[in-house]
Amino acid sequence: MKLEEKNLTTDIGVSESILRELLHNSSDVVFRRLPLEGQTILFIYVEGLCDTNLVEQIILKPFFDQVFLGSGSLLKETVNQLNQLILPVLKVTTATKAEQVVKGILTGHVAILAEGDSEAQLADFNHYQERSVEEPSTEPVVRGPRDGFTESLRVNTSLIRKRLCTPQLVNKSFQVGEKTGTKVEILYLQGVAKASIVEEVTRRISEIQIDGVLESGYIEELIEDTPFTPFPQIQNTERPDVVCAALLEGKVAIVTANTPFVLIVPMTFWSGLQASEDYYERSFFTTLVRWVRYFMLLMALLLPSVYVALTTFHPQILPTVLLISIAAAREGVPFPAVMEALLMEFMFEALREAGVRLPKAIGSAVSIVGALVIGQSAVEAGIISAPMVIVVATTGIASFGIPRYNLGTALRILRFPMLLLAGFIGIYGILIGLTAILIHLSCLRSFGVPYLTPVTPETTGYVKDLIFRAPRWSLLNRHKIRSRSNDKQNL
C-alpha cells in the first residue's frame, strides 16, 4: 500500500503500528503513551527536533493538572481540554493521513493521537540548533550593516522584512527535494518586479525534480539559463542589505533553508562589479574605487597574456631599457614565456586552494610563506624569471578586487585560454579572445534579461550608476530591468 493511502484509525494501537512502520522504528523517534482512566493518549516526536522542555511546560504538566486534579473527564472532553491548552500558544493542525503525520513529526511537530479518534493533532514544537546572526565573512565592508544571513530560513526572511516594511513584499513558498523536502521561498516587491520574471522563477523552481537540496547552489544550477558558461547568471549574497537593494530594483530573491546564501535574479555583468559599500560611501570616493575595480578586472584577465605576447611576439613595442631588463632576467630560464606563465598560474591557484582548505589558523600562513619561498627559490634556481613572478602576483591581487567571488572565478578560468592564445599568435590572439568573450556576453541572458544591460541594449540615464556613481540626489529613477520583446516569448 502506498504511503498516501494509509489513514489513521480509531484504534490507537493500529495507528501506532502504521506510524512505526513508516518511520522504520527509528531510535530517535519517541512514542510516549499516557493511560487515562482506561483510555490512552499517544505523543510522538523526534528527539532533537522538538524542544522537550517546552513540550513538558505547555502540554504535559498543564494536561496532568487539569485531568488528574480536575474533574477526571471522559476522553473526548480530555482531547478538547488538550486543544484548549495548546491552541492559544502554538500553531496546531489536524491530520488524518499517515503521510501528513510522518511529515509533521520529521519537521519538528509533536503528533498527539487519542483512543477513539481517527485524527491526529500536530503541534509545532520545532527547535533546531541555529547559528546566531553574524557579520558575513565572504562580504566584509568598512561601512555598512554588520548582520548577515544564517542557516535559518525564517531568520533570513525576517532580516529582509525588517528593512522592507511594506505589504508589497510578497513571499511565495515551495518545497524542493523528494527526500529532503527543503523549503525554498521567493521574495519580490509587487508592482516593482516584472510579472514575467516572477512567473518564470516560479515555473523553474516548481519543475525541479531532485532527491535532495542541501544548499542554494543546487537551485542555482537547476534554474540558470546557460549551464555551459563560466560567467555567473545568478547572484548570491550573505548580506540582507544587498538583497533589499536588489528587490527595490525589481529583482527576485530566492531564499533556501539550511544555507546563508540567498540567490538574486536576474543578474547582469555590471552587478558583479558592484559592492554594497558603493552606496554607503560618498560618490566621489565610490567613483574612484569603481574605476580602479574596472582596471583590476582587465589586469586579472589580460596581464599575463599581454606580458607573454609582448615578450614573445612584439618586443619592439616595449621601451629599450625595459626590454633589456626583462631579457636579462629571462637569461637562463629553460621555458618559453607561455609555459613559464602557465606553470606559475597553476602554482598560484594551488596555493590559493590550499589556503582555503586548510584551517584558518595556518591557511593564510601556508599560502603566504609558500608563495614567498617557492617564488624566491624558483627565481634563484633559474626556473622562473623575476618579472613573471611579479606579473602573476599582481594578477592574483587584481582578481581579489572583484566584489563577487563567482565573477572572479570566471576571470580565473578565462585567463588560461587567453594565455594560450597569446602564446601562439600574440596580440592578435588576445584580440580574438576578447572578441569571442564580448560576443558570448552579448548572447547571454539571465531570466530573459540581456547580460550586458544597461550597456546593450542601451538604457538612457543609467550610466549615472555604471561608469561612475552619481550623488544620490541625482539618482531619481529606480533601476528598471529591461528585456527585449522576443524574451517574453522565450519566457
Disulfide bonds with the S-S distance in Angstrom:
none
